[in-house]
Amino acid sequence: MAGFGNSTRRYPRSSGRTGSRSGPDRATLGIIGAICAIAGFFVAGIILGPAAVVCGWLAMGRSWNGSASVPALIAVVLGGIVTVLSIIALVGAASLGFGAF
């Protein structure tokens, strides 16, 4: 039956054998998230922090099972820290100008 063009030797990535290949893979998302988290400590933490959390969460496969990669875990943890610190900084900066007038 393989003579009718249904052979899998020519096409090893046929449908059903592997996952979808559209979009960035999990390792890339984990590295991007870790870079965003580290850069968020220095510039635009309110934007890069949540971006790092989202990239890390997607890189972990949207679950907390034990097979998470290290960059993805770093991205989620540092992204959360950056987000909290930037919110504290924004609240502190807003309260400083309250009594100026």
Order of alpha helices (4+ residues) and beta strands (2+ residues): alpha-alpha-alpha
